[in-house]
Amino acid sequence: MVTLKVVARRRAKQDALRTTPHDLSAERSDLGRMHLQALELHDKKLRLSHQGHTDDGDAITSSGHVLLETDESIIAMNQRLIRERNALIREKEVWQSQLHTQHTNLQEVLQATRLLKLKIQHNQKPVDGCPAIATPTAPTSPATL
């Protein structure tokens, strides 16, 4: 089988990248080993990005990141969160209207209580020098007399 020149050049270029001679002193130092590991990781990412998919079938972006969820699942989750937020907003509005109604009712009760207190105070004042009629605090019965 005859290989195309383009394919042969690509293979040679990839082999040249993989088989670059390394300095032995660099391999012995910690920094050199970390550098080699970073290069290997970079090469692995490049190979995966050229494949387009991992062994698990997950899609890989151009930057080498694996997409963990599909767009449909993200859209569904966003829609669910929007529905929950809208339900909470409606519930908040109901609570606020109930609170406003209770506040209005309480204000009416307070105003009625103040008016009643003023009316009672007005009725207990002496009129034209006559003492006010005292209301008994306890009922009188013939047995207590």
N, CA, C and O atoms as CSV, one atom per row, in Angstrom:
chain,resi,resn,atom,element,x,y,z
A,1,MET,N,N,0.835,-1.163,0.000
A,1,MET,CA,C,0.000,0.000,0.000
A,1,MET,C,C,0.890,1.240,0.000
A,1,MET,O,O,1.858,1.314,0.757
A,2,VAL,N,N,0.570,2.182,-0.825
A,2,VAL,CA,C,1.354,3.398,-0.964
A,2,VAL,C,C,0.725,4.471,-0.084
A,2,VAL,O,O,-0.475,4.731,-0.170
A,3,THR,N,N,1.543,5.091,0.764
A,3,THR,CA,C,1.033,6.176,1.609
A,3,THR,C,C,1.216,7.498,0.895
A,3,THR,O,O,2.193,7.702,0.174
A,4,LEU,N,N,0.289,8.368,1.096
A,4,LEU,CA,C,0.367,9.691,0.498
A,4,LEU,C,C,1.476,10.494,1.153
A,4,LEU,O,O,1.831,10.258,2.308
A,5,LYS,N,N,2.022,11.447,0.403
A,5,LYS,CA,C,3.101,12.277,0.933
A,5,LYS,C,C,2.625,13.120,2.114
A,5,LYS,O,O,3.367,13.343,3.071
A,6,VAL,N,N,1.372,13.588,2.033
A,6,VAL,CA,C,0.832,14.420,3.116
A,6,VAL,C,C,0.738,13.612,4.403
A,6,VAL,O,O,1.087,14.096,5.480
A,7,VAL,N,N,0.266,12.379,4.279
A,7,VAL,CA,C,0.134,11.514,5.450
A,7,VAL,C,C,1.510,11.195,6.011
A,7,VAL,O,O,1.702,11.187,7.227
A,8,ALA,N,N,2.458,10.934,5.139
A,8,ALA,CA,C,3.816,10.624,5.588
A,8,ALA,C,C,4.433,11.819,6.307
A,8,ALA,O,O,5.105,11.649,7.325
A,9,ARG,N,N,4.211,13.034,5.784
A,9,ARG,CA,C,4.755,14.231,6.441
A,9,ARG,C,C,4.127,14.427,7.820
A,9,ARG,O,O,4.820,14.752,8.784
A,10,ARG,N,N,2.809,14.229,7.907
A,10,ARG,CA,C,2.141,14.382,9.215
A,10,ARG,C,C,2.678,13.380,10.224
A,10,ARG,O,O,2.949,13.726,11.374
A,11,ARG,N,N,2.826,12.143,9.787
A,11,ARG,CA,C,3.337,11.120,10.703
A,11,ARG,C,C,4.761,11.441,11.140
A,11,ARG,O,O,5.118,11.266,12.305
A,12,ALA,N,N,5.561,11.907,10.203
A,12,ALA,CA,C,6.946,12.258,10.540
A,12,ALA,C,C,6.977,13.432,11.516
A,12,ALA,O,O,7.788,13.459,12.442
A,13,LYS,N,N,6.097,14.390,11.305
A,13,LYS,CA,C,6.049,15.546,12.205
A,13,LYS,C,C,5.626,15.115,13.609
A,13,LYS,O,O,6.198,15.570,14.599
A,14,GLN,N,N,4.622,14.235,13.694
A,14,GLN,CA,C,4.182,13.752,15.002
A,14,GLN,C,C,5.274,12.935,15.677
A,14,GLN,O,O,5.484,13.052,16.885
A,15,ASP,N,N,5.968,12.109,14.905
A,15,ASP,CA,C,7.067,11.327,15.478
A,15,ASP,C,C,8.195,12.232,15.950
A,15,ASP,O,O,8.816,11.971,16.981
A,16,ALA,N,N,8.462,13.294,15.199
A,16,ALA,CA,C,9.519,14.231,15.593
A,16,ALA,C,C,9.142,14.946,16.887
A,16,ALA,O,O,9.997,15.206,17.734
A,17,LEU,N,N,7.870,15.259,17.030
A,17,LEU,CA,C,7.434,15.917,18.265
A,17,LEU,C,C,7.533,14.974,19.462
A,17,LEU,O,O,7.862,15.396,20.570
A,18,ARG,N,N,7.249,13.710,19.230
A,18,ARG,CA,C,7.259,12.749,20.329
A,18,ARG,C,C,8.673,12.327,20.708
A,18,ARG,O,O,8.947,12.056,21.878
A,19,THR,N,N,9.543,12.271,19.761
A,19,THR,CA,C,10.881,11.737,20.021
A,19,THR,C,C,11.921,12.837,20.138
A,19,THR,O,O,13.069,12.629,19.745
A,20,THR,N,N,11.570,13.973,20.651
A,20,THR,CA,C,12.564,15.028,20.844
A,20,THR,C,C,13.526,14.583,21.930
A,20,THR,O,O,13.100,14.079,22.969
A,21,PRO,N,N,14.816,14.764,21.702
A,21,PRO,CA,C,15.789,14.351,22.723
A,21,PRO,C,C,15.683,15.259,23.945
A,21,PRO,O,O,15.593,16.481,23.831
A,22,HIS,N,N,15.696,14.632,25.101
A,22,HIS,CA,C,15.585,15.366,26.358
A,22,HIS,C,C,16.936,15.392,27.050
A,22,HIS,O,O,17.721,14.450,26.943
A,23,ASP,N,N,17.187,16.443,27.735
A,23,ASP,CA,C,18.408,16.580,28.520
A,23,ASP,C,C,18.273,15.681,29.746
A,23,ASP,O,O,17.279,15.764,30.468
A,24,LEU,N,N,19.259,14.828,29.984
A,24,LEU,CA,C,19.180,13.899,31.103
A,24,LEU,C,C,19.188,14.620,32.440
A,24,LEU,O,O,18.536,14.171,33.383
A,25,SER,N,N,19.909,15.722,32.541
A,25,SER,CA,C,19.920,16.453,33.811
A,25,SER,C,C,18.553,17.066,34.090
A,25,SER,O,O,18.153,17.186,35.248
A,26,ALA,N,N,17.834,17.453,33.041
A,26,ALA,CA,C,16.491,18.007,33.227
A,26,ALA,C,C,15.537,16.919,33.707
A,26,ALA,O,O,14.633,17.183,34.500
A,27,GLU,N,N,15.742,15.695,33.225
A,27,GLU,CA,C,14.868,14.606,33.644
A,27,GLU,C,C,15.093,14.254,35.109
A,27,GLU,O,O,14.170,13.801,35.786
A,28,ARG,N,N,16.302,14.456,35.599
A,28,ARG,CA,C,16.607,14.087,36.982
A,28,ARG,C,C,16.029,15.078,37.985
A,28,ARG,O,O,15.687,14.688,39.101
A,29,SER,N,N,15.914,16.344,37.614
A,29,SER,CA,C,15.417,17.336,38.575
A,29,SER,C,C,13.890,17.263,38.661
A,29,SER,O,O,13.216,16.800,37.741
A,30,ASP,N,N,13.372,17.734,39.791
A,30,ASP,CA,C,11.921,17.738,39.988
A,30,ASP,C,C,11.231,18.623,38.963
A,30,ASP,O,O,10.198,18.259,38.402
A,31,LEU,N,N,11.815,19.784,38.730
A,31,LEU,CA,C,11.227,20.711,37.776
A,31,LEU,C,C,11.214,20.109,36.377
A,31,LEU,O,O,10.255,20.292,35.627
A,32,GLY,N,N,12.273,19.395,36.028
A,32,GLY,CA,C,12.335,18.747,34.716
A,32,GLY,C,C,11.270,17.679,34.567
A,32,GLY,O,O,10.639,17.564,33.516
A,33,ARG,N,N,11.068,16.885,35.636
A,33,ARG,CA,C,10.034,15.855,35.586
A,33,ARG,C,C,8.648,16.473,35.462
A,33,ARG,O,O,7.795,15.980,34.724
A,34,MET,N,N,8.437,17.567,36.201
A,34,MET,CA,C,7.136,18.236,36.118
A,34,MET,C,C,6.923,18.802,34.718
A,34,MET,O,O,5.811,18.774,34.191
A,35,HIS,N,N,8.001,19.316,34.120
A,35,HIS,CA,C,7.903,19.852,32.765
A,35,HIS,C,C,7.554,18.740,31.782
A,35,HIS,O,O,6.711,18.923,30.904
A,36,LEU,N,N,8.199,17.593,31.932
A,36,LEU,CA,C,7.906,16.469,31.046
A,36,LEU,C,C,6.466,15.988,31.222
A,36,LEU,O,O,5.793,15.663,30.244
A,37,GLN,N,N,6.002,15.944,32.461
A,37,GLN,CA,C,4.621,15.538,32.698
A,37,GLN,C,C,3.643,16.517,32.059
A,37,GLN,O,O,2.619,16.114,31.507
A,38,ALA,N,N,3.967,17.809,32.140
A,38,ALA,CA,C,3.106,18.815,31.520
A,38,ALA,C,C,3.086,18.649,30.007
A,38,ALA,O,O,2.039,18.785,29.375
A,39,LEU,N,N,4.248,18.355,29.428
A,39,LEU,CA,C,4.302,18.132,27.979
A,39,LEU,C,C,3.494,16.901,27.584
A,39,LEU,O,O,2.774,16.923,26.586
A,40,GLU,N,N,3.609,15.832,28.359
A,40,GLU,CA,C,2.846,14.624,28.062
A,40,GLU,C,C,1.347,14.886,28.176
A,40,GLU,O,O,0.562,14.412,27.355
A,41,LEU,N,N,0.962,15.634,29.187
A,41,LEU,CA,C,-0.449,15.971,29.357
A,41,LEU,C,C,-0.947,16.809,28.181
A,41,LEU,O,O,-2.053,16.604,27.683
A,42,HIS,N,N,-0.117,17.751,27.747
A,42,HIS,CA,C,-0.484,18.585,26.599
A,42,HIS,C,C,-0.633,17.734,25.343
A,42,HIS,O,O,-1.581,17.911,24.578
A,43,ASP,N,N,0.299,16.812,25.131
A,43,ASP,CA,C,0.214,15.929,23.966
A,43,ASP,C,C,-1.037,15.065,24.024
A,43,ASP,O,O,-1.691,14.837,23.006
A,44,LYS,N,N,-1.367,14.587,25.214
A,44,LYS,CA,C,-2.555,13.756,25.370
A,44,LYS,C,C,-3.815,14.560,25.039
A,44,LYS,O,O,-4.725,14.057,24.380
A,45,LYS,N,N,-3.861,15.803,25.498
A,45,LYS,CA,C,-5.014,16.655,25.193
A,45,LYS,C,C,-5.116,16.913,23.695
A,45,LYS,O,O,-6.210,16.917,23.132
A,46,LEU,N,N,-3.974,17.129,23.055
A,46,LEU,CA,C,-3.997,17.355,21.611
A,46,LEU,C,C,-4.521,16.131,20.879
A,46,LEU,O,O,-5.316,16.255,19.948
A,47,ARG,N,N,-4.081,14.950,21.294
A,47,ARG,CA,C,-4.559,13.730,20.650
A,47,ARG,C,C,-6.054,13.559,20.854
A,47,ARG,O,O,-6.769,13.179,19.927
A,48,LEU,N,N,-6.529,13.838,22.062
A,48,LEU,CA,C,-7.958,13.711,22.328
A,48,LEU,C,C,-8.766,14.740,21.545
A,48,LEU,O,O,-9.856,14.437,21.060
A,49,SER,N,N,-8.242,15.939,21.421
A,49,SER,CA,C,-8.985,16.969,20.689
A,49,SER,C,C,-9.062,16.635,19.204
A,49,SER,O,O,-10.019,17.019,18.531
A,50,HIS,N,N,-8.062,15.925,18.689
A,50,HIS,CA,C,-8.122,15.525,17.283
A,50,HIS,C,C,-9.123,14.399,17.094
A,50,HIS,O,O,-9.742,14.291,16.035
A,51,GLN,N,N,-9.289,13.571,18.092
A,51,GLN,CA,C,-10.267,12.490,17.995
A,51,GLN,C,C,-11.685,13.040,18.057
A,51,GLN,O,O,-12.568,12.553,17.351
A,52,GLY,N,N,-11.913,14.044,18.888
A,52,GLY,CA,C,-13.234,14.653,18.974
A,52,GLY,C,C,-14.120,14.063,20.047
A,52,GLY,O,O,-15.040,14.732,20.518
A,53,HIS,N,N,-13.873,12.849,20.441
A,53,HIS,CA,C,-14.671,12.216,21.487
A,53,HIS,C,C,-13.759,11.350,22.341
A,53,HIS,O,O,-12.728,10.859,21.881
A,54,THR,N,N,-14.159,11.177,23.587
A,54,THR,CA,C,-13.404,10.288,24.465
A,54,THR,C,C,-13.930,8.879,24.294
A,54,THR,O,O,-14.852,8.639,23.515
A,55,ASP,N,N,-13.343,7.954,25.023
A,55,ASP,CA,C,-13.797,6.572,24.969
A,55,ASP,C,C,-15.208,6.433,25.520
A,55,ASP,O,O,-15.945,5.539,25.104
A,56,ASP,N,N,-15.598,7.307,26.453
A,56,ASP,CA,C,-16.924,7.242,27.063
A,56,ASP,C,C,-18.002,7.826,26.165
A,56,ASP,O,O,-19.188,7.660,26.448
A,57,GLY,N,N,-17.624,8.500,25.098
A,57,GLY,CA,C,-18.599,9.114,24.217
A,57,GLY,C,C,-18.903,10.556,24.568
A,57,GLY,O,O,-19.769,11.164,23.939
A,58,ASP,N,N,-18.219,11.128,25.553
A,58,ASP,CA,C,-18.430,12.529,25.904
A,58,ASP,C,C,-17.772,13.409,24.855
A,58,ASP,O,O,-16.697,13.086,24.350
A,59,ALA,N,N,-18.413,14.506,24.532
A,59,ALA,CA,C,-17.862,15.437,23.551
A,59,ALA,C,C,-16.716,16.216,24.173
A,59,ALA,O,O,-16.707,16.479,25.375
A,60,ILE,N,N,-15.746,16.582,23.338
A,60,ILE,CA,C,-14.594,17.357,23.797
A,60,ILE,C,C,-14.590,18.678,23.040
A,60,ILE,O,O,-14.767,18.702,21.823
A,61,THR,N,N,-14.390,19.755,23.750
A,61,THR,CA,C,-14.334,21.067,23.112
A,61,THR,C,C,-12.967,21.276,22.494
A,61,THR,O,O,-12.065,20.456,22.667
A,62,SER,N,N,-12.815,22.386,21.767
A,62,SER,CA,C,-11.540,22.666,21.110
A,62,SER,C,C,-10.431,22.916,22.123
A,62,SER,O,O,-9.256,22.724,21.808
A,63,SER,N,N,-10.781,23.340,23.334
A,63,SER,CA,C,-9.758,23.580,24.353
A,63,SER,C,C,-9.405,22.314,25.116
A,63,SER,O,O,-8.550,22.349,26.001
A,64,GLY,N,N,-10.048,21.197,24.792
A,64,GLY,CA,C,-9.723,19.943,25.440
A,64,GLY,C,C,-10.579,19.628,26.644
A,64,GLY,O,O,-10.362,18.607,27.296
A,65,HIS,N,N,-11.555,20.478,26.962
A,65,HIS,CA,C,-12.424,20.227,28.105
A,65,HIS,C,C,-13.543,19.277,27.700
A,65,HIS,O,O,-14.102,19.390,26.609
A,66,VAL,N,N,-13.862,18.347,28.584
A,66,VAL,CA,C,-14.925,17.393,28.325
A,66,VAL,C,C,-16.241,18.008,28.781
A,66,VAL,O,O,-16.355,18.497,29.905
A,67,LEU,N,N,-17.235,17.978,27.893
A,67,LEU,CA,C,-18.554,18.474,28.271
A,67,LEU,C,C,-19.235,17.414,29.129
A,67,LEU,O,O,-19.441,16.286,28.682
A,68,LEU,N,N,-19.579,17.775,30.347
A,68,LEU,CA,C,-20.154,16.796,31.258
A,68,LEU,C,C,-21.639,16.604,31.026
A,68,LEU,O,O,-22.165,15.511,31.235
A,69,GLU,N,N,-22.317,17.649,30.600
A,69,GLU,CA,C,-23.753,17.550,30.374
A,69,GLU,C,C,-24.065,18.083,28.991
A,69,GLU,O,O,-23.338,18.912,28.443
A,70,THR,N,N,-25.143,17.598,28.450
A,70,THR,CA,C,-25.549,18.094,27.146
A,70,THR,C,C,-26.297,19.400,27.305
A,70,THR,O,O,-26.740,19.750,28.399
A,71,ASP,N,N,-26.430,20.106,26.217
A,71,ASP,CA,C,-27.145,21.380,26.244
A,71,ASP,C,C,-28.597,21.192,26.662
A,71,ASP,O,O,-29.165,22.053,27.335
A,72,GLU,N,N,-29.206,20.070,26.268
A,72,GLU,CA,C,-30.611,19.832,26.598
A,72,GLU,C,C,-30.812,19.721,28.108
A,72,GLU,O,O,-31.793,20.237,28.644
A,73,SER,N,N,-29.893,19.053,28.787
A,73,SER,CA,C,-30.053,18.911,30.235
A,73,SER,C,C,-29.842,20.244,30.937
A,73,SER,O,O,-30.499,20.523,31.940
A,74,ILE,N,N,-28.938,21.070,30.425
A,74,ILE,CA,C,-28.724,22.395,31.013
A,74,ILE,C,C,-29.945,23.263,30.778
A,74,ILE,O,O,-30.367,23.994,31.675
A,75,ILE,N,N,-30.520,23.193,29.582
A,75,ILE,CA,C,-31.725,23.970,29.279
A,75,ILE,C,C,-32.873,23.521,30.166
A,75,ILE,O,O,-33.611,24.353,30.693
A,76,ALA,N,N,-33.032,22.211,30.337
A,76,ALA,CA,C,-34.113,21.698,31.190
A,76,ALA,C,C,-33.924,22.151,32.632
A,76,ALA,O,O,-34.891,22.518,33.298
A,77,MET,N,N,-32.679,22.127,33.122
A,77,MET,CA,C,-32.422,22.565,34.489
A,77,MET,C,C,-32.708,24.057,34.628
A,77,MET,O,O,-33.288,24.480,35.628
A,78,ASN,N,N,-32.312,24.860,33.643
A,78,ASN,CA,C,-32.599,26.295,33.693
A,78,ASN,C,C,-34.099,26.557,33.691
A,78,ASN,O,O,-34.574,27.421,34.428
A,79,GLN,N,N,-34.844,25.831,32.879
A,79,GLN,CA,C,-36.299,26.014,32.846
A,79,GLN,C,C,-36.927,25.632,34.180
A,79,GLN,O,O,-37.846,26.304,34.648
A,80,ARG,N,N,-36.439,24.560,34.793
A,80,ARG,CA,C,-36.965,24.155,36.100
A,80,ARG,C,C,-36.684,25.229,37.143
A,80,ARG,O,O,-37.552,25.557,37.952
A,81,LEU,N,N,-35.470,25.775,37.122
A,81,LEU,CA,C,-35.122,26.830,38.077
A,81,LEU,C,C,-35.958,28.086,37.852
A,81,LEU,O,O,-36.337,28.756,38.813
A,82,ILE,N,N,-36.248,28.408,36.604
A,82,ILE,CA,C,-37.089,29.569,36.304
A,82,ILE,C,C,-38.500,29.341,36.824
A,82,ILE,O,O,-39.104,30.250,37.394
A,83,ARG,N,N,-39.038,28.125,36.631
A,83,ARG,CA,C,-40.388,27.819,37.149
A,83,ARG,C,C,-40.420,27.924,38.669
A,83,ARG,O,O,-41.362,28.479,39.235
A,84,GLU,N,N,-39.393,27.392,39.332
A,84,GLU,CA,C,-39.343,27.478,40.794
A,84,GLU,C,C,-39.251,28.927,41.255
A,84,GLU,O,O,-39.910,29.315,42.219
A,85,ARG,N,N,-38.436,29.729,40.572
A,85,ARG,CA,C,-38.312,31.141,40.932
A,85,ARG,C,C,-39.640,31.866,40.758
A,85,ARG,O,O,-40.034,32.657,41.615
A,86,ASN,N,N,-40.332,31.602,39.653
A,86,ASN,CA,C,-41.625,32.247,39.420
A,86,ASN,C,C,-42.651,31.827,40.464
A,86,ASN,O,O,-43.446,32.652,40.914
A,87,ALA,N,N,-42.643,30.550,40.858
A,87,ALA,CA,C,-43.565,30.085,41.897
A,87,ALA,C,C,-43.263,30.777,43.223
A,87,ALA,O,O,-44.182,31.161,43.946
A,88,LEU,N,N,-41.988,30.935,43.543
A,88,LEU,CA,C,-41.618,31.625,44.783
A,88,LEU,C,C,-42.008,33.098,44.740
A,88,LEU,O,O,-42.413,33.660,45.757
A,89,ILE,N,N,-41.892,33.722,43.585
A,89,ILE,CA,C,-42.294,35.126,43.453
A,89,ILE,C,C,-43.795,35.259,43.667
A,89,ILE,O,O,-44.244,36.178,44.353
A,90,ARG,N,N,-44.586,34.337,43.079
A,90,ARG,CA,C,-46.046,34.379,43.280
A,90,ARG,C,C,-46.398,34.159,44.746
A,90,ARG,O,O,-47.263,34.847,45.288
A,91,GLU,N,N,-45.731,33.204,45.390
A,91,GLU,CA,C,-45.986,32.940,46.808
A,91,GLU,C,C,-45.629,34.159,47.654
A,91,GLU,O,O,-46.342,34.487,48.602
A,92,LYS,N,N,-44.546,34.822,47.321
A,92,LYS,CA,C,-44.141,36.035,48.040
A,92,LYS,C,C,-45.198,37.121,47.887
A,92,LYS,O,O,-45.522,37.814,48.852
A,93,GLU,N,N,-45.738,37.272,46.672
A,93,GLU,CA,C,-46.775,38.280,46.447
A,93,GLU,C,C,-48.028,37.973,47.263
A,93,GLU,O,O,-48.657,38.888,47.794
A,94,VAL,N,N,-48.397,36.693,47.367
A,94,VAL,CA,C,-49.563,36.308,48.174
A,94,VAL,C,C,-49.320,36.650,49.638
A,94,VAL,O,O,-50.187,37.221,50.299
A,95,TRP,N,N,-48.140,36.300,50.142
A,95,TRP,CA,C,-47.817,36.604,51.537
A,95,TRP,C,C,-47.819,38.108,51.782
A,95,TRP,O,O,-48.304,38.573,52.813
A,96,GLN,N,N,-47.275,38.867,50.834
A,96,GLN,CA,C,-47.247,40.321,51.004
A,96,GLN,C,C,-48.654,40.900,51.020
A,96,GLN,O,O,-48.937,41.806,51.803
A,97,SER,N,N,-49.542,40.391,50.165
A,97,SER,CA,C,-50.916,40.909,50.161
A,97,SER,C,C,-51.630,40.543,51.456
A,97,SER,O,O,-52.383,41.355,51.995
A,98,GLN,N,N,-51.405,39.326,51.966
A,98,GLN,CA,C,-52.009,38.938,53.244
A,98,GLN,C,C,-51.468,39.803,54.378
A,98,GLN,O,O,-52.224,40.225,55.253
A,99,LEU,N,N,-50.183,40.064,54.366
A,99,LEU,CA,C,-49.581,40.905,55.395
A,99,LEU,C,C,-50.130,42.322,55.320
A,99,LEU,O,O,-50.399,42.939,56.350
A,100,HIS,N,N,-50.297,42.839,54.115
A,100,HIS,CA,C,-50.850,44.184,53.946
A,100,HIS,C,C,-52.291,44.238,54.457
A,100,HIS,O,O,-52.683,45.207,55.107
A,101,THR,N,N,-53.078,43.201,54.165
A,101,THR,CA,C,-54.464,43.140,54.650
A,101,THR,C,C,-54.494,43.099,56.171
A,101,THR,O,O,-55.280,43.812,56.795
A,102,GLN,N,N,-53.650,42.275,56.771
A,102,GLN,CA,C,-53.601,42.202,58.230
A,102,GLN,C,C,-53.156,43.531,58.829
A,102,GLN,O,O,-53.679,43.940,59.865
A,103,HIS,N,N,-52.219,44.200,58.210
A,103,HIS,CA,C,-51.755,45.497,58.699
A,103,HIS,C,C,-52.889,46.526,58.639
A,103,HIS,O,O,-53.089,47.297,59.577
A,104,THR,N,N,-53.622,46.528,57.536
A,104,THR,CA,C,-54.753,47.456,57.396
A,104,THR,C,C,-55.811,47.176,58.456
A,104,THR,O,O,-56.337,48.105,59.069
A,105,ASN,N,N,-56.125,45.900,58.674
A,105,ASN,CA,C,-57.115,45.536,59.700
A,105,ASN,C,C,-56.645,45.958,61.085
A,105,ASN,O,O,-57.442,46.451,61.882
A,106,LEU,N,N,-55.384,45.775,61.378
A,106,LEU,CA,C,-54.842,46.166,62.677
A,106,LEU,C,C,-54.919,47.675,62.860
A,106,LEU,O,O,-55.242,48.153,63.948
A,107,GLN,N,N,-54.626,48.424,61.809
A,107,GLN,CA,C,-54.729,49.883,61.892
A,107,GLN,C,C,-56.171,50.308,62.159
A,107,GLN,O,O,-56.407,51.236,62.933
A,108,GLU,N,N,-57.136,49.641,61.528
A,108,GLU,CA,C,-58.550,49.953,61.768
A,108,GLU,C,C,-58.941,49.644,63.210
A,108,GLU,O,O,-59.661,50.420,63.838
A,109,VAL,N,N,-58.470,48.515,63.736
A,109,VAL,CA,C,-58.778,48.153,65.129
A,109,VAL,C,C,-58.165,49.173,66.078
A,109,VAL,O,O,-58.812,49.589,67.039
A,110,LEU,N,N,-56.920,49.581,65.820
A,110,LEU,CA,C,-56.283,50.589,66.676
A,110,LEU,C,C,-57.038,51.912,66.641
A,110,LEU,O,O,-57.216,52.548,67.680
A,111,GLN,N,N,-57.478,52.327,65.479
A,111,GLN,CA,C,-58.224,53.578,65.366
A,111,GLN,C,C,-59.561,53.473,66.102
A,111,GLN,O,O,-59.960,54.410,66.793
A,112,ALA,N,N,-60.246,52.355,65.961
A,112,ALA,CA,C,-61.519,52.165,66.667
A,112,ALA,C,C,-61.294,52.141,68.174
A,112,ALA,O,O,-62.106,52.681,68.925
A,113,THR,N,N,-60.207,51.526,68.628
A,113,THR,CA,C,-59.897,51.484,70.059
A,113,THR,C,C,-59.630,52.885,70.589
A,113,THR,O,O,-60.094,53.229,71.676
A,114,ARG,N,N,-58.899,53.692,69.852
A,114,ARG,CA,C,-58.625,55.071,70.275
A,114,ARG,C,C,-59.912,55.888,70.349
A,114,ARG,O,O,-60.119,56.643,71.299
A,115,LEU,N,N,-60.769,55.738,69.351
A,115,LEU,CA,C,-62.042,56.468,69.370
A,115,LEU,C,C,-62.904,56.046,70.553
A,115,LEU,O,O,-63.526,56.883,71.209
A,116,LEU,N,N,-62.936,54.756,70.819
A,116,LEU,CA,C,-63.725,54.264,71.954
A,116,LEU,C,C,-63.166,54.789,73.266
A,116,LEU,O,O,-63.926,55.165,74.158
A,117,LYS,N,N,-61.851,54.819,73.390
A,117,LYS,CA,C,-61.219,55.340,74.600
A,117,LYS,C,C,-61.560,56.817,74.782
A,117,LYS,O,O,-61.884,57.243,75.890
A,118,LEU,N,N,-61.490,57.603,73.705
A,118,LEU,CA,C,-61.855,59.025,73.790
A,118,LEU,C,C,-63.323,59.196,74.167
A,118,LEU,O,O,-63.661,60.079,74.955
A,119,LYS,N,N,-64.181,58.375,73.620
A,119,LYS,CA,C,-65.616,58.454,73.917
A,119,LYS,C,C,-65.874,58.125,75.382
A,119,LYS,O,O,-66.687,58.783,76.032
A,120,ILE,N,N,-65.193,57.118,75.902
A,120,ILE,CA,C,-65.359,56.746,77.318
A,120,ILE,C,C,-64.843,57.861,78.209
A,120,ILE,O,O,-65.479,58.201,79.206
A,121,GLN,N,N,-63.702,58.432,77.864
A,121,GLN,CA,C,-63.159,59.539,78.664
A,121,GLN,C,C,-64.096,60.743,78.628
A,121,GLN,O,O,-64.263,61.422,79.641
A,122,HIS,N,N,-64.697,61.013,77.500
A,122,HIS,CA,C,-65.621,62.142,77.369
A,122,HIS,C,C,-66.881,61.913,78.206
A,122,HIS,O,O,-67.398,62.851,78.812
A,123,ASN,N,N,-67.369,60.698,78.243
A,123,ASN,CA,C,-68.580,60.388,79.019
A,123,ASN,C,C,-68.316,60.416,80.515
A,123,ASN,O,O,-69.253,60.630,81.285
A,124,GLN,N,N,-67.098,60.210,80.957
A,124,GLN,CA,C,-66.800,60.187,82.384
A,124,GLN,C,C,-66.487,61.569,82.945
A,124,GLN,O,O,-66.362,61.701,84.163
A,125,LYS,N,N,-66.356,62.601,82.121
A,125,LYS,CA,C,-66.068,63.949,82.606
A,125,LYS,C,C,-67.309,64.514,83.294
A,125,LYS,O,O,-68.430,64.252,82.857
A,126,PRO,N,N,-67.115,65.303,84.390
A,126,PRO,CA,C,-68.280,65.911,85.049
A,126,PRO,C,C,-68.890,66.986,84.157
A,126,PRO,O,O,-68.175,67.743,83.501
A,127,VAL,N,N,-70.201,67.042,84.141
A,127,VAL,CA,C,-70.922,68.003,83.321
A,127,VAL,C,C,-71.493,69.082,84.236
A,127,VAL,O,O,-72.221,68.760,85.175
A,128,ASP,N,N,-71.185,70.345,83.990
A,128,ASP,CA,C,-71.679,71.507,84.738
A,128,ASP,C,C,-71.510,71.341,86.241
A,128,ASP,O,O,-72.436,71.628,86.999
A,129,GLY,N,N,-70.379,70.897,86.670
A,129,GLY,CA,C,-70.094,70.820,88.088
A,129,GLY,C,C,-70.653,69.598,88.779
A,129,GLY,O,O,-70.376,69.396,89.962
A,130,CYS,N,N,-71.414,68.788,88.108
A,130,CYS,CA,C,-71.949,67.578,88.724
A,130,CYS,C,C,-70.892,66.495,88.654
A,130,CYS,O,O,-70.265,66.304,87.612
A,131,PRO,N,N,-70.690,65.787,89.748
A,131,PRO,CA,C,-69.708,64.710,89.691
A,131,PRO,C,C,-70.196,63.598,88.769
A,131,PRO,O,O,-71.394,63.345,88.637
A,132,ALA,N,N,-69.231,62.949,88.143
A,132,ALA,CA,C,-69.570,61.853,87.242
A,132,ALA,C,C,-70.114,60.692,88.035
A,132,ALA,O,O,-69.700,60.447,89.168
A,133,ILE,N,N,-71.023,59.996,87.447
A,133,ILE,CA,C,-71.624,58.841,88.110
A,133,ILE,C,C,-70.594,57.724,88.079
A,133,ILE,O,O,-70.103,57.318,87.026
A,134,ALA,N,N,-70.294,57.254,89.256
A,134,ALA,CA,C,-69.305,56.193,89.348
A,134,ALA,C,C,-69.956,54.880,88.985
A,134,ALA,O,O,-71.055,54.569,89.445
A,135,THR,N,N,-69.305,54.145,88.197
A,135,THR,CA,C,-69.816,52.826,87.842
A,135,THR,C,C,-69.245,51.834,88.822
A,135,THR,O,O,-68.049,51.864,89.112
A,136,PRO,N,N,-70.064,50.970,89.327
A,136,PRO,CA,C,-69.566,50.003,90.308
A,136,PRO,C,C,-68.578,49.043,89.652
A,136,PRO,O,O,-68.756,48.619,88.510
A,137,THR,N,N,-67.544,48.719,90.399
A,137,THR,CA,C,-66.540,47.806,89.878
A,137,THR,C,C,-66.927,46.367,90.136
A,137,THR,O,O,-66.539,45.465,89.394
A,138,ALA,N,N,-67.698,46.157,91.193
A,138,ALA,CA,C,-68.135,44.801,91.491
A,138,ALA,C,C,-69.640,44.843,91.710
A,138,ALA,O,O,-70.153,45.816,92.263
A,139,PRO,N,N,-70.329,43.847,91.304
A,139,PRO,CA,C,-71.783,43.847,91.506
A,139,PRO,C,C,-72.118,43.773,93.001
A,139,PRO,O,O,-71.495,43.045,93.773
A,140,THR,N,N,-73.097,44.533,93.352
A,140,THR,CA,C,-73.528,44.511,94.762
A,140,THR,C,C,-74.679,43.551,94.907
A,140,THR,O,O,-75.598,43.527,94.089
A,141,SER,N,N,-74.620,42.782,95.929
A,141,SER,CA,C,-75.705,41.841,96.198
A,141,SER,C,C,-76.198,42.063,97.616
A,141,SER,O,O,-75.453,42.574,98.451
A,142,PRO,N,N,-77.423,41.694,97.901
A,142,PRO,CA,C,-77.959,41.898,99.253
A,142,PRO,C,C,-77.166,41.154,100.312
A,142,PRO,O,O,-77.208,41.538,101.481
A,143,ALA,N,N,-76.459,40.123,99.952
A,143,ALA,CA,C,-75.716,39.352,100.943
A,143,ALA,C,C,-74.494,40.115,101.414
A,143,ALA,O,O,-74.059,39.927,102.550
A,144,THR,N,N,-73.931,40.966,100.581
A,144,THR,CA,C,-72.730,41.692,100.962
A,144,THR,C,C,-73.049,42.941,101.744
A,144,THR,O,O,-72.142,43.505,102.356
A,145,LEU,N,N,-74.296,43.414,101.762
A,145,LEU,CA,C,-74.656,44.621,102.494
A,145,LEU,C,C,-74.757,44.339,103.902
A,145,LEU,O,O,-75.054,45.236,104.691
